[in-house]
Amino acid sequence: MDLSIVIPVFNSEEIISTLVDEISEQIKSNGLKAEIILVNDYSEDLSWEKIKSLNKKYSFVKGINLMNNYGQHNAIMAGLNHCNSNYCILMDDDMQHNPKYIIDIYNKLNSGYEICYVKYLKRKHSKWKIFVSWLNNIAASILALKPIKIYTSSFKGFNQKILLNIIKYKEKEVFLDWLILEQSKNIFILDVLHQERRSGNTNYNLKRLLELWSIMIIKIKTKSF
């Protein structure tokens, strides 16, 4: 299989079908053999029912239903353990990541890059979230010696070698970007236009962002890049 697309889902019943439909168009129009893995992170709405419906509609859609809310990174990890492809792409469920860029990320990986991150152009996040993300990037660059040009966005891709090393990690708390970045320096940065969220509100408030930041700092430990 060419590609696995892993998407953590939380309270997205109104937009998840649209997202999968648009991804399906990109997959089919580019002749890729792909799978979409939707990980329901204990949603409080009908997201799981939507996922089951999408599984019936599309043979390449898989659903994982978590019995507790484990957070974005742990939900993604659950999905990664079910990937069966040469390359893997991670993206959000809120339509702020345009599915058209899936093919661009795939092409960069297929051309020889081991990891592909994105750089958002014209970000649609609130000012406070942009500021916290900027601060997060500075802190990560200093504390973990991460190249400052690499913005650890949730829209990214990597090859099978990276995937197989990531899923060896079995600790409860996980910060995916450290697991990804410690594997390779062969990284491409892709410019993408950021989109408005089409429905609902962001699942990340300041408290959750700060919690994720604390995990990031704890997990730095002896990482080297």
C-alpha positions, 0 to 999 in steps of 0.5 A: 500500500502506498499511503496511510493517513491517520486522523485523531477525531474528537467531537467532529461529527459535523465535518469528518464526512466532508474531510474524508470525502475530500481526501478520497477525491485526492487519493482516487485522482492521483491513483494511490492505494491508501487507507484512512485511519480515524481514531475516535478519542472518546468523543462526546458527540456522534463522531463514532457513528459517523466513522462507522458510516464512513467505513461502510461507504469506503472500503479504505476507511478504518475506525478505532474507538478509544474507551477514554480520552487519551489526547491527540498524540496518544490517539495518533499512536494508536492509529500508527500501530495499525498502519500498513503502507510505505508512507504515513501522513498525520493530519487534524480532523477540523479541515484546517489542513487542506487535503490537496496537500496530502499529495505534495507531502506524499510526493516529497516522501516518495522522492527520498525525504524521510520526513516532511513537515509543513509551514503554515502560511496565513495562519487562521489560529487565534492570536494567543494560540499563534503566540503559544506555538511560537513560544513552543517552537523557540523553547523546543529549538533551544532545549532539544536542539531542534532546527528552528525552521522546523515547526512541529505542526500536526500536519506531517508525514514520514516513511515506513522506517520512521513509523516502525521505530516510532511504534516501538515506544510504549510509554504512557506519555508521548510527544510524537515530534521527538520520536519523529525528529530523532530518527532522521535529519532528511527533512523537507519543509512544505509551505501550505495555506492554512484554512479556517475551521469549518465547524465547531471550536478548537479542542485545544484550549490554553490549558491543554496546550500547556499540558502538551508543552510540559510533556514535550519538555519532560520528554526532551531528556537526552534527545539529540538531533 
